[in-house]
Amino acid sequence: MSPRELEANLLMKAAARLQLIKDEWEESSLAEKDDALVYNRKLWTILVTSATSAESELPQDIKNNIATLGVFVFKQTMSIITTDDVNKIGVLININRAIAEGLRSQPADAE
């Protein structure tokens, strides 16, 4: 499995966990909600750190976009936790799915 495939799979796993919490918001405990949100935040921390590192061969504009997206994900996560607003989870799910699709659709030689 290539690093791109692994990243795509992890993003889809996080999206699935968030979707489950969204679908079962009223029945989910605070710990279950927090677990899914923390998993997603940790994943994004790793993605942003890796993509923006000096060793990353990504173009600078891509690094900047990933960093900006990461900051948005972190802020959105905190907002969900502090406001208990289920409607804000959809954005995180959509971002994860869109990035995963992009990782899967680009040819391997584009890396």
Salt bridges, closest charged atoms under 4 A:
ASP35 OD2 - ARG17 NH2 2.46
ASP84 OD1 - LYS33 NZ 3.46
GLU111 OE2 - ARG4 NE 3.81
